[in-house]
Amino acid sequence: MTLPLVMTVQMDLVLLLVSVLAFWTRLSQLSYPNAVVFDEVYYGQFVSLYMKRVFFIDDSGPPLGHMILALGAYLGGFDGNFVWNRIGAEYPSSVNVWSLRLLPALCGALCVPLVYLLTLELKFSHLSALGAALLLLLENSLIVQSRFMLLESVLIFFVLLAVFSYLRFHNAPSCSWFRYGWLLLSGASCAAAIGVKYMGVFSHLLLLGVASLHTWTMIGDRTLNVCLQCVCRVVCLLVVPVLLYVFWFYIHLSILNRSGPHDQLMSSAFQASLQGGLSRITQGQPLEVAYGSQVTLRSSASQPIPCWLHSHKANYPIRYENGRGSSHQQQVTCYPFKDVNNWWIIKDPSRQELVVSSPPRPIRHGDVIQLVHGMTSRFLNSHDVAAPMSPHAQEISGYIDFNVSMPAQNLWRVEVSNRDSESEVWKTILSEVRLVHVNTSAVLKLSGVSLPDWGFRQLEVVAEKLFKAHSSSLGWTVEEHRYGTSEEQKEREAELHSPTHIDVDRKISFWAKFLELQWKMLTVKQEDSEHKYSSAPLEWITMETNIAYWLHPTTNAQIHLIGNPVSWGVANLCLMAYQLLAAVYLLRRRRGFKDLPDGVWSQFVCLGCVCVGGWLVNFVPFLLMEKTLFLYHYLPAQCYLYLLSPALLEHAHTHLLSSATHRRALCMCLSAGLLSVFLSYRNFCPLTYGSPELSANQLQALKWRDTWDILYRRH
């Protein structure tokens, strides 16, 4: 070995520059606005369920995208205790907004250098690669979609990575075995794209089509081991994506092992495999609730995460952090998991028995009852003591007699909200009831506020006067129900610990759960409803629509999903130009005129297969779909057009224009076009980033189309 050791590093400074700019445009001021933006209200619910490990079904797609968003939330310390109930809701200081939005922003930023490299793999110049990267870099709609907790940027990243990796494999020397690493990465990226959204299937099918054409050409090469080559392609592009698709669900089901809002859609065996899932098997339960019934009461307001009336052997602190005093009686909460402490016994105030008589005496609308906690025998109680987190409402407790001047007030009147008659019987599952405190006329309700550590972060339950409370938060439903038979406390505890029904085999295999979940995702569809910002696919091409993502509550600051109109127009013109040019070339070749050398023709065809084909497979299927669609569904297709445009212009400059004057004129037009793209990007930046705030007149000037819905306040 000779000294000194010398290492030479080659660096594409243009690639480095566009990468830095991509990260700056996507990641700067990522926490602004500090509020829920558009579909964050939808995806955030699933992130919270992941944090709490609660099972759910999302019929819109596989779980990988949700898991990526949940990973960002987990890295930021998010505990899932945020209610995603409306767009524009402010995030509390405990929620790391930057972390929630980080991974989609990173994927959006990485798309820019990926497009640069992909253009080079299509065998076009670095100048065309720069043009494609700039079109993506300055596309306002892609920036907006990347900067929030949304999935389109993640999908586009994996799609571009799959195409780039495959072309890198195809262009590598056939003697190199390292190139199969790129083929494997391509297959894995296809699986990831499908795992984020089923839209990824379209690009995977395109890639399989391109690979099939290349394989058909390769079969004629006698110098290659054709069987081995075909097997490698099948394994990497078919077997690996299928296995990884299954693997995403394996991780999904391993994380979500607790009973949740959707497990009632699954089979008994599936439910039994979830923590608390067995008790959701409600077939065979007594229908009519009677005196002596043992029940669990689920709050009708606990959406999307259910919770049940709960108590445990812990008392309210004598004094809260703000100095207010409490009754120091046993805590009553709402607990979002199945637990033996969720069981209550319905008692007749005029009798001592805690068992169902023979025949059972059903409870009707208007009857007065007592609720006894099954495991601690404390009566459900309320009194004129302020609730811990909602001081305007009354505290709910399990009554303890401390021999002080605080008598028990434990009588509750049953009101069946959805009754058909005044003598309606309280029914399991079917009846929604209000429990009205007899002494104060306050109604038992879920406040939804999380208790501090002394309350184990469970949800607060209060009693509130009917005229103050929202009716949607007052209802309770009997979900699990059995007729009690044990008088003694020890026997009753054993009875409460036992299943409500015959046991179900918990040893359900992963494959059985996987197949059942696939079937449910295909057959259980949520009702599609019209949305103010929904649109038809043909409106996307000319960008006749926009989406208002966020509006500041008091100023004109706002964020919209609007594309760069200049880039959008250039892309559409290049799409039409390619199709026209391809038709002319094909007709002339059919007549025996070869306008292009074979190498250039192959390059032109490959460009069309990848870019025009990519646009077609990501746009045409939406014309056949009967579902609510939005402008952001078009973004993957638009990215393929941004790949096409600079490459087609290079082709025209090199092979169509022979005159130096014409070439200079084209270069001047391209320079003016790029300047227009940049100026258009700058013009719409206030609607892309939400700052600076514009006046009503300035916003009106940005309404380039009458169909755009731009909101403004006149001060």
N, C-alpha and C positions, 0 to 999 in steps of 0.2 A: 504494500500500500504506500502510495506517495502522498506527501503533504505539499501544499494545503488541499483539503477537500473543498471542492467547489460545487455549489448547487445553483442551477439556473431556474428561475421561476418566470413563467410567462403569464401575464395578466391582461385580460381584456378590460381596459379602462372604461370603455363605453358601457360594457355590461355592468361594471362596478358602479358607474355613475347612475344608470337608470335604476339599479337595485336600491341605491341609497335614496333616490328620489321617490321610489315606490314605497319604501318604509316610512319616509317622511310624510307623504300624502295620506297614508293609511293609518299611521299610528300616532300622529301628533294630536294632542288634546283629545285622546280617546275617551276620556271620562265625561266629556261634554256631549250632549246634555246629561245631567245627573238625574235622569228620569227614564221611565219605560218608554221605548220607542217602537211603535207599530207592532210587528210580530214578536218582539221580545216578550210581550204579554202571553203569547202562545208557547214559545219554546221555554220560557222561564218556569212554567208549571212543571214541565218534565225535568228540568234541572233540579227543582226542589224535590221532586219525587226520587231522583237519583240520590240526592244528599241524604234523604231519609230511608233509602233502600226500599221504597214502596213500589209494588208491581203496578204497571200500567200497560195499556195497548194504545199505540198511535197508528191509526189506519193509513196515515199519509206516507209512511215510509219505514225503512229498517232503522235499527237503533244506533248505528255508528255515529251519525251526526249529532244526536242527542248526547252520546257519551263524550264526544269531543268538547261540546259546550259544557258538559258537567265537569270535565277535567279542568277546564279553565276556571270554573267556579270553585272547584276543590282546591286548586293551587292558591286561590285568593282567600281561602278560609271561609267560604260561604257555607252556612249551616242549613240552608233551605227554609229558614224561618222568615220568608217574605211573601206577602200575599200578592200574587200577580193578577190583580182584578181589573185594572184599567190602564189604557195607554195614557202616558203623561204623569203617572204616579211617581212621586219623588222617591229615589232610593235613600234609605237611611244611611247614616255614616258607617254603620257596621257592615254594609255591603260594599265589597271592593269592585266597583263598576269597571275599572280598567282591566281587571283580571277576567271578568265575565266576557268582555269583548275582545280579549287579546288574540285568541287562536283564530277566529274568523279574520281578524285584521292581518295576522301573519300570513295566512293562506292567500288573502287578497293581494298582499304585497309581493309574495313569491310568484304570483301569476305573471307579473311583468317580466322578470328575467327569464321565466320559462318560455314565454312567447318569443323572446329574443333568440333563445337557443333552438326553439322549435323551427323558426324560420331558417336558421342555418342548416338544420337537419333536412329541410326541404330543398337544400342546395341552392339557396338564394344568398345574396351578398349581405355583408354586415350592415350596409346602408338600409336594405330592406328590413333587416332584423331590427335596426334602430327605429325605423318607421312603425313597425308593428308594436314594438314596446311603447313608443310614445302614444300611439292611439289608445292602448290599454291604460297607460299611465294617466292620461288626461280625460278618461271617460268618467264623467260625473256619477253616472248610475252605478258603476262598479265600485267607485270609492264609497258611496253611501252604503251599498250592500255589504261592503267589507268592514265598515266601522261599527257595526252593531252585532248583537248576539243573534245572528241569522246564518243560514246554511249555504246560500248560493255561492259565496266565495270559496267555501270549503269544497263544494261539488266541482266548481270550475277548476280549482287547483288540481284535484285528483284526475280529472278528465285530461287536462293539458299534460300532466305528468305521465299518464298512460300513453298518450300519443307520442310524446317526445321520447319516452323510453323505448317504445317499439321502433320508431324510426332510427334511433341510435343503434339498436340491435341490427336492424336491416342494413344500415350503411356500414357497419363494422366489417372488417375482413373476415371471410368465412372460416379462416384457419384459427381464429382466436376463440378460445372457449370462454374467455371472460365476457364475451358479448351476451352469453346466456343469462348473465346477471341482470342485464338490461331487459331481457325478455321476461324474466321472473318479476322484476320491478313493474313492468307494464301490466302483467296479470294481477299483481297485488294492488296496483293503483286502480284497475278496473273494479276489483272487488270493493275497494274503499269508496269509489264513486257510487257504486250501487248501494253500498252500506249507508251512505249519507242520504241519498234520495233515489227512488226507483228511476228517475230521469237518467241516471248514469247508465242504465241498460242500453239506451239509444247509442251512446258513444261506444260502448262495449261491442255492440253489434256492428257498428261501422268498422271498428278495429279488426274484428273477426273477418269482415268482408275484405278489407285491405290485405290482411295476412293470408287469406285464402287465395287471392290473386297472386301474391308473391310466391306462395307455395306451389301454385300451379305452374308458374314460370320456372321455379327451381327444379321441378320434376324432370325437366328436359336436360338438366346438367348431369352428365354421367360421372363427373369427377366427385360428386357428393354422395354420401350415404343417405339416400332419400328417406328411408324408413326411420332412421335415427332423428333426422331433421324434423320429420312430421310428428314423431312422438314428443319431441321437446316442445314443439309449438302447441300441441294438444294439451300437454301437462301444464305448461305455463299460462296459456290463455283460456283454458277451459276448466281443468281440474283444480288448479290453485285458486281461481276466483270462487268456485263453488265451495271449496273447503274454507276459505276465509270468510265467505258469507255466513256459513254455519258458525264459524268461530265468533263472529260479532254477536250472534244470538247467544252463544255459550257464555260470553262475558256478561251480556245483558241479563240473562236469567240468573247468573251467579250473583250479580250485584243486587238485583231486585228480588229479595227473598222474603219480603213481608207482604202481608195481605193489604190490598189497596182498593182504589175505587173501581177497578175494572175486573177484579178476580171473579166477580159473580158471573161474568160472561164465560168463564172457563168451566171445564168439567170438574166433577167432585174430586177426582184424583189429583188434578192440577191444583185445585184450591188447597187440598190437604198437604201439598208439598210446600206451601207457603207458611211462614210463621203467622199463626192466627187464622190461617185459611180454612181449617177444618170447621170452625164454628160458624162459617158463613154458609154451610150447607143447611138450608132452612126447610127442605122438604120433610114432611112428617111432623112438623111442629104443631102444637095446638093452635087453632085459628083464633079462638076467642080468649082474650086476656081476662083472667079471673082473680078474685081475692086469693092470695097464696101463690100466684104465678111468680116464677123467677124469670127476670127479663134483662136484656141489655137495651139501653136507650140511645139511639143514634141521632145526633143533631142534623136536622134538615139543612142547616146553614153551612155545614162543614164541607165545602166544595173548594178545590177538587179533592182535597184529602179528607177522608171521613174521620169523625171522632165520636167517642162514646162517653156518656156520663160516667164519672169515675171517682173513686175515693180511695184513700190509703191511710195507713197509720202515721200520719204526720199532721201537725197542727199549723194553723196560720201563726206567723210570728207575733209576739205580743205587741211590738211596734214595727211599722214599716220604715223604709229608709227615709221617707219624708217626715217622719215623726208622728203620723197618724196611728191611732191604736186600732186593734182588731179584737174579735171575740176570743181569739186563741183557741177556737174550736177546730175540729178535724177538717182538713182541706177537702173540698169537692171541686173537681176539675173536669175537663174534657180531654180524653186521651186518644191519640190517633192510632193506637194499636190494640189488637185484641188482647185482653188480659182478664184474669179471674176477678180482678177488682172492679170490673165493669158491671158485675151482676148486682141487681137490686131485687128485693122482694116486695111485692105489692100487698099491703096489709089493710084489713078492715079496721078503722079506728075504734069500732065498738067491740072488737074481739081481740084476744091475745094470740090466736093461732097464726102460724106462718106457713101453713100448708093449705093445699086446695081441698075444699070439702067435697063430699060426694052427695049429690051431683055438684059440679062446679057452679059458682055464682059469678056470672060474667059481669064485668064493669061496663057501665053505660055512660054516655055523654051526660055530664053534670054531676056524676058521683064524686064523693069526697074520699080520698085515700091517704094513706101514709106510705112512704117509700123507705124501706129498711135496707141499708147496705149489707150485702150478703156476707162478706168476710169479716166485717167489724161490728155488725149489728147496730150501727149508728143510724138515727133517723135523719132523712133529708130535711134541712131546716133553713129558714130565712128569718131575718129580723131587721130592725132599724139600725144596722151597722153598715158603714160604707164598704163596698167591695174593694179589694186590694188595688186593682189597676184601673177600675172605673168608679171613682168615688161618687158619681151621680146615681149609681145603682146600688142595690142591696147585696150584701154578702150572702153567699150560699155555703152552708157548712153541714158537717155531720155532727148532730147535737151531742155535746158533753155537758153533764150537769156538774158545774163547779161549785154548787151551793151559793151562788151569787144571785142577785136580782135580775136574772135573765132567763125567764121560763121558756120552755120549748114552744116553738111555733111551727109545727110540722104537719099541718093539714094542707092538702093540695086538691084542688078541684080539677077534674079531667074534662077538657073541652075538645071534642073531636072536630077538627077544623073542616075536614072533607066529608062531613056526615050527610046522609040523605034524609034523616029524620031526627027528631029531638030525643028519641030513645035508642039512638045508634049504639051498637056494641063496639067496644074498643077491640080492633083486630090486629093480629100480628102482620107486619109488613105493610098492610093495606091502609091502615089508619094513620093519619098525621094528627098528633094531639098537642094541645097547649096545656101546660101545667100551671094553674093559677094559684098563687099563695092565698089561702083563705083569709088570713089576718090582715094582709096589706094590699091585696088585689094585684100584686106584682106578678109578672109572668117569668117563669124560668127560661133563660135564653143563654146562648153562647155569645160572649162578647168578641171572641176571636183574638184577644190580646194574649201574648205569651207571658206566663208568670216568670219571675226571676228564678235564680238557682234554688231558693228555698222551696219553690213550687215545681222543681225539676223540669222547668221550661215547658210545662204542660199548658193547655189553654184555659183561660179564665171562664168560669160560668157565673152568671149573676141573675138577680131578679130585678126586673125593671117594669115600671108602670106601663100599661098597655098603650097609652096615648103617646109615650116617648119612644117605644121600641118599633123597629122595622118588622113588619109581619113576617118577612122571609127568614128571620133569625129566631123565630119563636117555636118552630115546630120540632117535635121529637117523634121518632118511629121505633116501635119495638121490632128489633131485628132478630134476636135469638130469644127463644121462649121455651120454657118447660114448666110443667105443673110440679110444684114443690111437694115432697113427701116426707121430709125430715124435720122433726121438731127440735132435736138437740143440735147445738151449735157445731160440735165436732162432726156429726153426721152430715149436717148441712154443708160444711166446708168441703167434705169429701164429695158430696153430690155436685157442688158447683165446679169442682176440679174435673169432673168426668165429662166426656163429650155429650152433646145434646142428642146425638144420633149414634147409630151403629158405626163402628170405626171403619175407616177407609184406608186401604193400603197406601202408605206414604211413599213407597219405593217405586215411584214413577220414573222411568228413564229419561235422560235428556232428550233423546230422539223423539220420544212420545210427546214431550212438552214442546219441542221445536216444531214438529209437524202440526200439532194442535194450534200453536200460536200463528203459524203461517196461514192456516185455514181461517182462523178468526180475523186476521188482518185483511184477508181477501173478502170475507163475507160480512163482517160487522162494519158498516159504513155510517159515518155521522151524516146527518142531514146537511146538504149543501144549501146555503142561503145566499141571496143576493147581497153583495157588499157595495158600498158606495164607490169604492175604487177598483172594483173588478172590471175586466175588459175582455174583449174578443181578440184572438190571435192576429187577425188582419189589421187591427189597430196598432199593434206593436211595431210593425214594419215602418210606418210613417210616424210613430211616436205621437199618436193622437191623444194619449192618456198619460197621466202622471199619478203619483201616490203621495199624499201628504203624510209623512212619517211622524212628524212631531211639530207642535206649535207651543211657543212659550205662553204661559198662562196670562201674562200681562203685557207683553211687548209683541212686536212683529217678527221677532226671531223665529225661524222655522226651518225645517228640513224636509226636502221633497226627493222622491225618486224620479229624477228627470235625467235622461241621457244627454250627452253632448250633441246638440242638433247638427253641427257641422260634421263631426265624425260619423254620426248616424247616416247622414246624406251621402257622404263619400263611400261608406260601406255598401249602401244600397246600389249606388251607381256602378261600383266595381263588381257586385254580384251580377247585375244585368249585363255588364260588359263581358264578363267571363263567359256567361252562357251564350251570348251572341257570337263571341270569338270562337268558342268551342264548336258551335254549329257550323260556322264558316270553314274551320279547319277540317272538320269531319267530312263535309260535302266535297271539299277540294281533294282530300286524300282519297275519297271514294272515286273521284274522277281521275286519280293518278297523279295529282300534283302534291308533292311533299314540300310544303313551305318551311318546315322545320327539320333540322337533323334529328335522328332517332333519339339521341340523348336529351335534346331540348324538348322533344315531344313527350318523352317519358316524364320529364320534370313537370311539364304542363299538365299532363294527365294526373300525376300524383298530387299536384296542387289542387286540382278539382276534386279528386276522390276524398282528400282529407278535409279541405275547407268548405267546398260547396256541399259535399256529402255530409260533413259535420253540421252545417247549417240546416240541411234538409231533415236529417234524423232528429234534430233537436227542435224543429219547428212544426213540421207536418203533423206529428202525432197529436199536437194540441188542437188541431182543426177537427179531430175526431172525438175529442174528450167532452163529456158532459159533466163538467165540474166548474167550480168557481176558479177563475184564472186571473192572474195579475201580471203586470208588466215585468216583474222580476223573473218570471218563468222564461222570458225570451233571452236573458243575459247569456246563458251558455251558447246559444246559437249566434248571438251577436259577436262573441269572442272569435268564432271561426271566421266571420267576415273581416275582423280586424287583422287576422292572419293573412287573409286572401288579398286585401287591398294593396299593401306595398309590394308584395310579390308580383301581382298582376301588372302594376305600374312599371316595375323593373323589366318584366317580360316585354312590355310595349316599348320601353326605351331601348332595349337591346336588340329586339328582333323585328319590330314593326316600323320603327322610325330610322330610316337610313340617312336622312339629312341632318347635318350638325345643327342647322338652324332649328329644325323641329325638335331636336333633343334639348337644345337650350331653352326653347319655349316650354317644353314639358317640365324641365327643371324649375323654371321660374313659376309655373303654375303650381308645382308641388310645394315650393317654398311658401307661396302665398296661401296654399291650402293648410300647411302646417301652422302658419301664423294664425290663420282663422280658427283652427282647432284650439290653439292655446288661448286666444282671446275669448272664444266661446266658453272654454273651461273657466277662465277667470271671471267671466260675466256671471256664471251660475254658481260660483263658489259660495256666496252667502246662503244659497239654498242647499248646498252640499254639506257644509260644515255647521250651518246654523248661526254663523257670525261672519261679518258684523251685521247688526240689525239694520234693516232697510226701512225707508219710509214707505208709505202706501203708494206714492207715485213711482218710486223705484221698483217696488214689487209689481206694480201694474205694467211697467215697461218690460219686465221679464216674462210676461205672459205672451209668448211668441205665438201661441195657438189659442184660439177661442175655447177649445175643449179642455185646456189645462185648468185645474182647480187650484189657484194660488190664493191663499187666505191673507187678509190684512185688516188691520184696525186703523181707522182714521182718528188721530188724536185731536 
